[in-house]
């Protein structure tokens, strides 16, 4: 992986997760020089339902990324289940989504970003931004545009003065993978009194199971006791990943840009995991952001950002 650090670049992306890599790829498609910095070491994992709805899959393809069939699992709709009832809907026009391990997605996006010529700086801490550029531990990189893709607790958002917004109502999510063949061609959401459970096949042999609730102390194993239909599907299945946790919920901010700084992905706001829109929203934002950079008008990005987020349930 490239560790060549330039003194100046057109676009500097802070955060090398899927949102940041999408921004880098889309900017390279427009011909911009791009540097990406992240303090982590890939592949980077994160608590995630790991599903891409049809719109998100289409946005990923616009970035030039094709997901291998063997590394993913298709689903043709969403099914909601309670203790006694179920209801489902297929995607329109015979559409299909896919699910895949977050680490697999990250590897594919890294490969595409490298292919496109983006400079990728791993284990590289960003310590601040200013009119001079992006501050690393021992140097400053000049950048015409700075993109904050550093997640829900974004420091870039704070540095740019973009933290203003209504107080969110958050929930708590936990995720594990089970070695069991997917039993459904739908992404399934199990509804209980204390929580919701999500089950999505991510390949031919594994299912991603996530839990979301208002109770910060409710872990996945206990939550499954309140979701008997989902628990019955997992009897005897080997757990093949460690439990990871995160907060989830709708978080919106008044603006997604200021000066030469733009926010993308969870740094610019989040949607509750139940929507299944998080990754797809970030990929669509990346395309819109690159278009606005091409016209040197971040105000147009704000308009598109707001339009996509209203579609996902923000008030706008």
C-alpha positions in Angstrom: 0.0 0.0 0.0 1.1 3.5 -0.9 2.8 5.4 1.9 4.1 8.2 -0.3 3.2 11.5 1.4 3.2 14.6 -0.8 3.7 18.1 0.4 0.5 19.3 -1.3 -2.6 17.7 -2.8 -6.0 18.6 -4.4 -8.0 16.6 -1.9 -7.0 15.3 1.5 -9.4 12.8 3.0 -9.2 12.3 6.7 -10.5 8.8 7.5 -9.9 5.6 5.5 -13.1 3.6 6.1 -15.6 3.0 3.3 -16.9 6.6 3.3 -13.4 8.1 3.0 -12.3 5.6 0.3 -15.4 6.2 -1.6 -14.7 10.0 -1.5 -11.1 9.3 -2.7 -12.2 7.1 -5.6 -14.9 9.5 -6.7 -12.4 12.4 -6.6 -9.9 10.4 -8.6 -12.5 9.7 -11.2 -12.7 13.5 -11.6 -9.0 13.7 -12.0 -8.1 15.2 -8.6 -4.9 14.3 -6.8 -6.0 12.6 -3.5 -4.3 11.7 -0.2 -6.1 9.6 2.4 -4.9 9.3 6.0 -6.2 7.0 8.8 -4.7 6.0 12.1 -5.7 2.4 11.8 -4.3 -0.6 9.9 -6.5 -2.2 7.3 -8.7 -4.1 6.9 -10.7 -2.0 9.3 -13.8 -3.6 10.9 -16.8 -1.9 12.4 -20.1 -2.9 13.9 -22.4 -3.0 10.9 -25.4 -4.9 9.5 -23.2 -5.4 6.4 -26.0 -5.1 3.9 -26.1 -2.9 0.8 -29.6 -2.1 -0.6 -30.1 -1.7 -4.3 -29.4 2.1 -4.4 -26.2 1.6 -2.4 -25.1 -1.3 -4.6 -25.6 0.9 -7.7 -23.6 3.7 -6.1 -20.8 1.2 -5.4 -20.8 0.1 -9.0 -20.5 3.8 -10.1 -17.2 3.8 -8.1 -16.0 0.9 -10.3 -16.3 -1.7 -7.6 -17.6 -5.2 -8.4 -18.2 -7.5 -5.5 -17.2 -11.2 -6.2 -20.2 -13.5 -6.0 -18.4 -15.9 -3.7 -17.6 -13.2 -1.2 -21.2 -12.0 -0.8 -24.8 -13.1 -0.5 -27.7 -11.6 -2.4 -31.1 -10.7 -0.9 -34.2 -9.5 -2.7 -36.1 -7.7 0.0 -36.7 -7.1 3.7 -38.7 -9.2 6.1 -40.0 -8.1 9.5 -40.8 -10.8 12.1 -42.3 -10.7 15.6 -43.1 -13.6 17.8 -46.2 -14.6 15.8 -46.3 -12.4 12.7 -44.2 -11.6 9.7 -44.4 -9.2 6.8 -42.0 -8.8 3.9 -41.6 -6.8 0.7 -39.3 -7.4 -2.3 -37.4 -4.6 -3.9 -39.1 -3.1 -6.9 -38.2 -4.0 -10.5 -36.7 -7.3 -9.4 -33.9 -5.3 -7.6 -31.4 -7.0 -5.4 -29.2 -6.1 -2.5 -26.1 -7.9 -1.3 -24.4 -8.4 2.0 -20.7 -9.0 2.6 -18.3 -8.9 5.5 -17.2 -5.3 6.3 -13.5 -6.4 6.2 -14.1 -7.8 2.7 -15.7 -4.6 1.5 -12.8 -2.6 2.9 -10.2 -4.7 1.1 -12.1 -4.3 -2.2 -12.3 -0.5 -1.7 -8.6 -0.3 -0.9 -7.7 -2.2 -4.0 -9.9 0.2 -6.1 -8.4 3.3 -4.5 -4.9 2.1 -5.2 -5.8 1.2 -8.7 -7.1 4.7 -9.2 -3.9 6.2 -7.9 -5.0 7.6 -4.5 -2.2 8.0 -1.9 -3.1 5.8 1.1 -1.5 6.6 4.5 -2.2 4.0 7.2 -1.2 4.3 10.8 -1.0 8.1 10.2 -2.6 10.4 12.8 -4.1 13.7 11.7 -3.7 16.2 14.6 -5.6 19.2 13.1 -6.6 21.3 10.2 -6.0 25.0 9.4 -5.7 27.5 6.6 -2.3 26.0 6.0 -3.7 22.5 5.4 -3.8 19.2 7.2 -1.6 18.8 10.2 0.1 15.4 10.7 2.4 14.6 13.6 5.5 16.1 12.0 4.4 18.1 9.0 1.6 20.0 7.2 0.2 19.0 3.9 -1.4 21.7 1.8 -4.8 20.8 0.4 -7.3 22.7 -1.7 -10.1 20.6 -0.3 -10.3 18.7 3.0 -12.8 15.9 3.5 -13.8 14.7 6.9 -14.7 11.0 6.8 -13.7 10.1 10.3 -16.9 8.7 11.6 -19.7 9.7 14.0 -17.4 11.2 16.6 -15.6 13.2 13.9 -12.8 15.5 15.0 -12.9 17.2 11.6 -16.5 18.2 12.2 -15.5 19.8 15.5 -12.4 21.5 14.0 -14.5 23.0 11.2 -17.2 24.3 13.6 -19.9 22.0 12.1 -21.0 20.3 15.3 -24.3 22.2 15.6 -27.4 20.2 15.4 -30.4 18.8 17.4 -29.6 16.4 20.3 -30.0 12.8 18.9 -31.8 9.9 20.4 -29.3 7.1 20.2 -29.6 3.3 20.6 -26.9 0.7 21.2 -26.0 -2.0 18.7 -23.9 -5.2 18.9 -22.9 -7.6 16.2 -21.5 -11.2 15.8 -21.1 -13.7 12.9 -22.4 -17.2 13.1 -21.2 -20.2 10.9 -24.6 -21.2 9.5 -25.9 -21.3 5.9 -28.2 -18.3 5.2 -31.8 -19.5 5.5 -33.5 -16.6 3.7 -33.3 -14.6 0.5 -34.4 -11.6 2.5 -32.6 -9.4 5.1 -34.6 -10.2 8.2 -35.5 -7.8 11.1 -36.8 -9.5 14.2 -39.0 -7.4 16.5 -39.1 -7.8 20.3 -40.3 -5.8 23.3 -36.7 -4.9 24.3 -34.8 -4.9 21.1 -34.6 -5.6 17.3 -32.4 -8.3 15.8 -31.0 -8.3 12.3 -30.0 -11.4 10.3 -28.2 -11.1 7.0 -26.3 -13.8 5.1 -22.9 -12.4 4.2 -21.7 -15.5 2.2 -22.7 -19.1 1.7 -21.5 -20.1 5.2 -22.0 -17.2 7.5 -24.8 -15.0 8.8 -24.3 -11.6 10.4 -26.5 -11.1 13.4 -26.9 -7.7 15.0 -29.0 -6.4 17.9 -30.2 -2.8 18.6 -31.9 -1.5 21.7 -32.3 1.4 24.0 -30.5 -0.5 26.8 -26.8 0.1 26.9 -26.3 -3.0 29.0 -28.2 -5.4 26.8 -25.7 -7.6 25.0 -26.4 -9.9 22.0 -26.6 -13.2 23.8 -29.2 -11.9 26.3 -31.1 -10.1 23.6 -31.5 -13.3 21.6 -33.5 -14.7 24.5 -36.1 -12.0 23.7 -36.1 -13.0 20.0 -37.0 -16.7 20.0 -37.5 -17.1 16.3 -34.0 -15.7 15.6 -32.5 -17.7 18.5 -33.9 -20.9 17.1 -32.2 -20.3 13.8 -28.8 -20.2 15.5 -29.0 -23.2 17.8 -25.7 -25.2 17.4 -24.1 -22.6 15.1 -20.5 -21.7 15.9 -19.7 -18.1 16.7 -16.9 -17.0 14.3 -16.3 -13.4 15.3 -16.0 -11.4 18.5 -18.9 -9.2 19.6 -18.5 -5.6 18.6 -20.6 -2.7 19.8 -21.5 0.8 18.6 -24.1 3.5 19.0 -26.8 4.0 16.3 -29.5 6.5 15.6 -30.5 9.5 13.5 -27.9 12.3 13.9 -28.2 15.4 11.8 -26.1 18.6 11.6 -27.0 22.0 10.2 -24.4 21.9 7.5 -22.1 19.4 5.9 -19.4 21.9 4.7 -17.6 25.1 5.7 -15.0 26.9 3.6 -12.9 24.2 1.9 -14.0 21.4 4.4 -16.7 18.9 3.6 -18.0 16.0 5.7 -19.1 12.6 4.4 -20.5 9.4 5.8 -21.2 9.2 9.5 -19.1 12.4 10.1 -21.9 14.3 8.3 -24.7 12.6 10.2 -26.1 9.1 10.7 -29.3 7.1 10.1 -30.5 4.4 12.5 -29.2 1.0 11.6 -32.8 -0.2 11.0 -32.9 1.8 7.7 -30.0 -0.3 6.2 -28.9 2.9 4.4 -25.6 3.8 6.1 -23.1 2.5 3.6 -25.2 3.3 0.5 -25.7 6.8 1.7 -22.0 7.4 2.1 -21.3 6.1 -1.5 -24.0 8.3 -2.9 -22.6 11.3 -1.0 -19.1 10.5 -2.4 -20.4 10.8 -6.0 -22.2 14.1 -5.2 -19.1 15.5 -3.4 -16.8 14.7 -6.3 -19.3 16.5 -8.7 -19.3 19.6 -6.5 -15.5 19.6 -6.3 -15.5 19.5 -10.1 -17.4 22.8 -10.1 -15.7 24.2 -7.0 -19.1 24.6 -5.4 -19.5 22.9 -2.1 -22.9 24.5 -1.7 -24.2 22.1 -4.4 -22.9 19.2 -2.3 -24.9 20.5 0.6 -28.1 20.4 -1.5 -27.5 16.9 -2.7 -26.4 15.8 0.8 -29.7 17.1 2.2 -31.7 15.4 -0.6 -30.2 12.0 0.1 -30.6 12.3 3.8 -34.3 13.4 3.6 -34.8 10.3 1.5 -33.4 8.3 4.5 -35.7 9.9 7.1 -34.0 13.1 8.2 -36.3 16.1 8.6 -34.3 18.2 6.1 
